[in-house]
Amino acid sequence: MSMTELEIVRSTSGFYDGFNKIVTISSKLIVATLVIWAAVFSTDAGAILENIKIRSFASFGAWYIYVAAFYLLVCIVLAVYPKTGTVKLGKADDIPEFSRFSWVSMMFGAGIGIGMLTFATAEPISHFVNNPDTIRGFSQPESEGNVINAFKWSFLHWGLGAWGCYSLSGMAMAFFSFKYDLPLTTRSSLTPLFGRYLKGGLGHFVDITAVIATVLGVAVTIGFGVSQFAAGVYEVSGINWLITDEGTPSNAGMISALIIIMLASTLSAMSGVGKGIKWLSNLNMVLSFALLTFFLIFGATAAAAHSLLFGLTDYIVNLPSLIFTYWAPAQGEPAESLYQWQSLSWSVFYWAWWIAFAPFVGLFLARISRGRSIREYVMGSLIVPSLLCFIWFTFVGGTAIEFELNGAAMGSIIGTSQESQLFATLKIILSGPALTLMIAMVVVLLLTYLVTTADSAVLVINTINSGGDESQKGRFHIIIWGVALTLVIAMLLLAGGMEALRASMFVAALPFSLIMALMGVSLLKVLVFDGVKNRDFVDRG
C-alpha cells in the first residue's frame, strides 16, 4: 500500500455522518460497560481495579520503565540527527497556524497543567520525606542534605520522560498525517509497518485503544484536579460539606466540582481549538506566571534557585541511570522498599499515566504543530515544557520544603493531604483578604486548566472517531462524550476514589504502550533507515 493511502470508512448519513461507526460505537460500549459496572458493583469494582493495578505493576513494571526510555531516546535522536531534525511536519510550504506563545501555552496546559498545581508542592515534599536515596541510606529523610534528591526524583517524573511520551505520539501522528496526507489519527503512524491491514480490524483496534486510553488517562488527570479544586473552594468559601472530617475533599464536593467543570468544558469544546481552547490556554499561562511570580517574590527564592541549579544538574548527570534503572520485586531491604517505591507508588504509575494520556496530548500536539520542523517541535514539546515544570517545582515546592526546614511550617505542609499542600504553603506567606484572593486565583487557574484539558479531550476523541477529520463535529457528539467522561470519573470516584481512577488507567495504558513503541519504530524506519537508503525519500521542506 502506498504511504499516501489509508482509507478509513466513514458513515455518509444519519447520526454518525462523518464517523467510523465501528470505532465510535465500540468505544461508547466499552465506556458504558465500565460506567455501569462501577455504578452497579461499586464495592467489588474498586477492589478488582486495585488488584489489576498491583498485578500490572508486578508483571509489567520493567516494560514501562524501558519503553518510556525508548520514547525519549527516539525524540532526542530525531531532533539531534542533522538529516532528520530539519524535516518539516507538513509540506514544504506549510507554515505554523499559531504563534509560539499560543503554541507552547496550549501544549503546556493540555499536557501537565492540572497535575503541576497539585504535585509541584506535593511531590517534592513527599520525596523530601522518602525517596530511593533515603531508602538506600545515601541521605537522611527531611534533612537539608535530602533537598536536591527530592527535586531529582520529581524532575524524573515530570520532566523529559513525561514529555517524551507526549512528544513521540504527537510527532508520529503529525509527520505521517501532514507529510503524506494520511488521516490525523493514531493508526496512520503505523502505516510503514502494517500498510493495508490498518484499513480494517487492526486499524480499528488501534483507534479504539487510543480512545479508551484518552478517556481513562484524562479521567485520572481531571480526578486529581477536581480534588484540589474542591479543596480550594472550601478554603475560599468555608462550605463544610466540601470536606470530610479528615480534611480531604468529600465525594459530594468532588462530584459537584466535576459537574461544573464538565459543563464549562463542553461549552468550550463547541467553540473549537482556535477560539475557546486557545483563549483558555493563554489565560492559563498568564495566571500561571502570575502565581509563579508571587513565589519568586515572596517565596524562598534563594533556596529555590539553589534547588533548581543543583537539582537540574543532578538530574541531567544521572538521567541515563534514572530512566534505565528498574528495581524488581525482591525479599529483604532495601530491595523490597525500592520496588514498592518505584512500582507501586511512583515511577511505574507515572509512566503508565503519561502513556494513557499520550493519545490525547499527542493528537492535540499534532493538531497545533503543522509546519514546524522536528527539531523545533521537540524543543517546543519536550525541552521548554520540562524546563517550565522544573522552575515551577523548585520555586513552589522548594518554598514548601524551606518552610519545613526552617520551622515556619511546623509540619503543617507535610501533615496535610496532597491536594491542600499548596494552600497550606500560601497560608504561611499570607493571611486575611490577601490569602483569600490568592487562593481564589489558584481556584480560577485550576478551573481553566481543567476545562482546557476536558474540552481538548472531547475534541480529540471525536477526531479519532471520525478517522482523523479535524473539522468540528456536531453538538450532540461533543455533549455525548462530555457526559461520558463525566460519568466515568464520577462512578469510579464513588467506587473507590482516586485509587479506582488510577487503577482503571492500566486497562488502556498497557496496550497503548505497545502501540506507541511501534510508532517510534515507524518514525525511525522512515526517517532514518529508509532515509539513509534514499536521501530524497524525505522532503525536508
Secondary structure as the mmCIF struct_conf table of DSSP 4:
data_model
#
loop_
_struct_conf.conf_type_id
_struct_conf.id
_struct_conf.beg_label_comp_id
_struct_conf.beg_label_asym_id
_struct_conf.beg_label_seq_id
_struct_conf.end_label_comp_id
_struct_conf.end_label_asym_id
_struct_conf.end_label_seq_id
TURN_TY1_P TURN_TY1_P1 MET A 3 THR A 4
STRN STRN1 SER A 11 SER A 11
BEND BEND1 SER A 13 GLY A 14
TURN_TY1_P TURN_TY1_P2 PHE A 15 TYR A 16
STRN STRN2 ASP A 17 ASP A 17
TURN_TY1_P TURN_TY1_P3 GLY A 18 GLY A 18
BEND BEND2 PHE A 19 PHE A 19
HELX_RH_AL_P HELX_RH_AL_P1 LYS A 21 VAL A 40
TURN_TY1_P TURN_TY1_P4 PHE A 41 PHE A 41
HELX_RH_AL_P HELX_RH_AL_P2 SER A 42 VAL A 80
BEND BEND3 TYR A 81 TYR A 81
HELX_RH_AL_P HELX_RH_AL_P3 PRO A 82 GLY A 85
TURN_TY1_P TURN_TY1_P5 THR A 86 THR A 86
STRN STRN3 LYS A 88 LYS A 88
BEND BEND4 LEU A 89 GLY A 90
TURN_TY1_P TURN_TY1_P6 ALA A 92 ASP A 93
BEND BEND5 GLU A 97 PHE A 98
HELX_RH_AL_P HELX_RH_AL_P4 ARG A 100 GLY A 111
TURN_TY1_P TURN_TY1_P7 ILE A 112 ILE A 112
HELX_RH_AL_P HELX_RH_AL_P5 GLY A 113 VAL A 129
HELX_RH_AL_P HELX_RH_AL_P6 PRO A 132 ILE A 135
TURN_TY1_P TURN_TY1_P8 ARG A 136 GLY A 137
BEND BEND6 PHE A 138 SER A 139
TURN_TY1_P TURN_TY1_P9 PRO A 141 GLU A 142
BEND BEND7 SER A 143 SER A 143
HELX_RH_3T_P HELX_RH_3T_P1 GLU A 144 ASN A 146
HELX_RH_AL_P HELX_RH_AL_P7 VAL A 147 TRP A 158
BEND BEND8 GLY A 159 GLY A 159
HELX_RH_AL_P HELX_RH_AL_P8 LEU A 160 TYR A 180
BEND BEND9 LEU A 184 THR A 185
HELX_RH_3T_P HELX_RH_3T_P2 THR A 186 LEU A 190
HELX_RH_AL_P HELX_RH_AL_P9 THR A 191 PHE A 194
HELX_RH_3T_P HELX_RH_3T_P3 GLY A 195 LYS A 199
TURN_TY1_P TURN_TY1_P10 GLY A 200 GLY A 200
HELX_RH_AL_P HELX_RH_AL_P10 GLY A 201 SER A 237
HELX_RH_3T_P HELX_RH_3T_P4 ASN A 240 LEU A 242
STRN STRN4 ILE A 243 ILE A 243
TURN_TY1_P TURN_TY1_P11 ASP A 245 GLU A 246
BEND BEND10 GLY A 247 THR A 248
STRN STRN5 PRO A 249 PRO A 249
HELX_LH_PP_P HELX_LH_PP_P1 SER A 250 SER A 250
HELX_RH_AL_P HELX_RH_AL_P11 ASN A 251 MET A 270
TURN_TY1_P TURN_TY1_P12 SER A 271 SER A 271
HELX_RH_PI_P HELX_RH_PI_P1 VAL A 273 ILE A 277
HELX_RH_AL_P HELX_RH_AL_P12 LYS A 278 PHE A 298
BEND BEND11 GLY A 299 GLY A 299
HELX_RH_AL_P HELX_RH_AL_P13 THR A 301 PHE A 324
BEND BEND12 GLN A 331 GLY A 332
TURN_TY1_P TURN_TY1_P13 GLU A 333 PRO A 334
HELX_RH_AL_P HELX_RH_AL_P14 ALA A 335 TYR A 339
HELX_RH_PI_P HELX_RH_PI_P2 GLN A 340 SER A 345
BEND BEND13 TRP A 346 TRP A 346
HELX_RH_AL_P HELX_RH_AL_P15 SER A 347 ILE A 368
TURN_TY1_P TURN_TY1_P14 ARG A 370 GLY A 371
STRN STRN6 SER A 373 SER A 373
HELX_RH_AL_P HELX_RH_AL_P16 ILE A 374 VAL A 378
HELX_RH_PI_P HELX_RH_PI_P3 MET A 379 ILE A 383
HELX_RH_AL_P HELX_RH_AL_P17 VAL A 384 TRP A 392
HELX_RH_PI_P HELX_RH_PI_P4 PHE A 393 GLY A 397
HELX_RH_AL_P HELX_RH_AL_P18 GLY A 398 LEU A 405
TURN_TY1_P TURN_TY1_P15 ASN A 406 GLY A 407
BEND BEND14 ALA A 408 ALA A 409
TURN_TY1_P TURN_TY1_P16 MET A 410 GLY A 415
BEND BEND15 THR A 416 THR A 416
HELX_RH_3T_P HELX_RH_3T_P5 GLN A 418 SER A 420
HELX_RH_AL_P HELX_RH_AL_P19 GLN A 421 ILE A 429
HELX_RH_AL_P HELX_RH_AL_P20 GLY A 432 ASN A 465
TURN_TY1_P TURN_TY1_P17 SER A 466 GLY A 467
BEND BEND16 GLY A 468 GLY A 468
BEND BEND17 SER A 471 SER A 471
HELX_LH_PP_P HELX_LH_PP_P2 GLN A 472 GLY A 474
HELX_RH_AL_P HELX_RH_AL_P21 ARG A 475 SER A 504
TURN_TY1_P TURN_TY1_P18 MET A 505 MET A 505
HELX_RH_AL_P HELX_RH_AL_P22 PHE A 506 LEU A 524
HELX_RH_PI_P HELX_RH_PI_P5 LYS A 525 PHE A 529
HELX_RH_AL_P HELX_RH_AL_P23 ASP A 530 LYS A 533
TURN_TY1_P TURN_TY1_P19 ARG A 535 ASP A 536
BEND BEND18 PHE A 537 VAL A 538
#
